[in-house]
Amino acid sequence: MNDDRARDALELAERVLAHAEREGASESEALVMAEDAALTRFANSQIHQNVSETNVSINLRFVVGKRVAVASTDRTDDEGLRRLAANAAGIARVVEELDDWSGLPEPTPIEPVPAAYAAATAEASPELRAEGVRAVIAAADDAGVTAYGSFSTGTDTTAVANSRGIRASGTRTVAHLLTVSMGPDGGSGYAEQAGVDATTIDAAALGREASDKARATAKAVAIDAGDYPVVLEEYAVVDLLDMLGYLGFSALAVQEERSFVEIGKRIGTDLVSIVDDGRDPAGLPMAFDYEGVAKQRVTLLEAGVCRGVVYDSQTAARDGVASTGHGLPAPNPYGPFPLNQVMAAGTASREELVGGLDRGLLVTRFHYTNPVHPKLAIVTGMTRDGTFLVEGGRILGPVKNLRFTQSYLEAMAGTVAVARERKTLKGFLGGVVVPALRIEGWTFTGTTEH
């Protein structure tokens, strides 16, 4: 783990606090986020762009009594930090008081997560990414399709210091390869993998997966809308967890009475268990949140039963409990969010998942999904990059994309099989570890021509 980067970021946060104190803050919090990011893009089976950037952003939460202001800057010189504090102080003088402001969080013991950092990713060269892209393109060439996508590597350093004594800093790495293959007869395929260590990403396998699916989806046929049992591949299951996290597993959603969560209520079958665990090495770990509070392992669903939600400092104070370390950068109207969801594996192979469909659909992923009814977790969206008709446990062929309107709660309640293998993928905000699922009913409400 790169201690120098973390130390420098924390020193910068300390300097911000000093300026805030001089401006008269009764409480203050400095969040420093430093990023070294690199990306290799490819299209038409050729690399067309290599980019890299280094960014530093500073968030200052400036409190006077119950007036809370937030200002940010990308300047790290003393004059820039002085202006940041002065701007925050000016905002604090005119914003309304927060009646239930409970103060900034207190320090919590934070244990580093060594699994969050890989030197191979931090030191990744354009050549390393190009080798991965070359493997993807080679698979596309072999299949007679065209590859598009990107391979990114990055190092993120986060430091938080506040006037109540929090001092948290750490560096982590993330690598991410995704590809879409396009065939000459209208077929398309998708594959993706994320991880801490760039060298663990199997680019050749991802290339074959996307390319094979692009060939298999050629000349898709239309089928009628309606209810079908489905097998959702991991890329589709990510959307389930992201939406459930956004709509329900946040303490703010519960407090505002827009969440489906009731502790002890069953919403899934015994096969469905989901935790949020920032220390799980299978995902994209992080030791603390953006308030500098240690991340706690939170059981969200246990064998289909609601067991908990995630908290930041403000929502925790309202309920008289401790923050679980799920705060996002201020200002944050969304409340706490589960950034490290992990769904328990099952026992089924892919063949067994598909083999259990008498007549149903195999869905690769979803696209353009949006909530329709948050309390019931009803979501609408489209299938994409590979939807197949299955009869008698055998894949018959590709079908054109379908629109769905489906309660994700009913999907959890209808989960009848879970794959034993899981994938680490990028979610809405964090990392997600998910298996494929077989669900006994999914409502498709419309058809498309493509």
Buried (B, 14 or more C-beta within 10 A) or exposed (E): BBEEBBBBBBEBBBBBBBBBEEBEBBBBBBBBBBBBBBBBBBBEBEBEEEEEEEEBBBBBBBBBEBBBBBBBBEBBEEEBBBBBBBBBBEBBEEBEEEEEBEBBBBBBEBEBBEBBBBEBBBEBEBEBBBEBBBBBBBBBBEBEBBBBBBBBBBBBBBBBBBBBEBBBBBBBBBBBBBBBBBBEEBBBBBBBBBBBBBEEBBBEBBBBBBBBBBBBBBEBEEBEBEEBBBBBBBBBBBBBBBBBBBBBBBBBBBBEEEBBBEEEEBBBBEBBBBBBBBBBEBBBBBBBBBBBBBBBBBBBBBEBBBBBBBBBBBBBBEEEEBBBBBBBBBEBEEBBBBBBBBBBBBEBBBEBBBBBBEEBBBBBBBBEBEBBEBBBBBBBBBBBBBBBBBEEBEBEBBBBBBBBBBBBBBBBBBBBBBBBEBBBBBBBBBBBBBBBBBBBBBBBEEBEEE
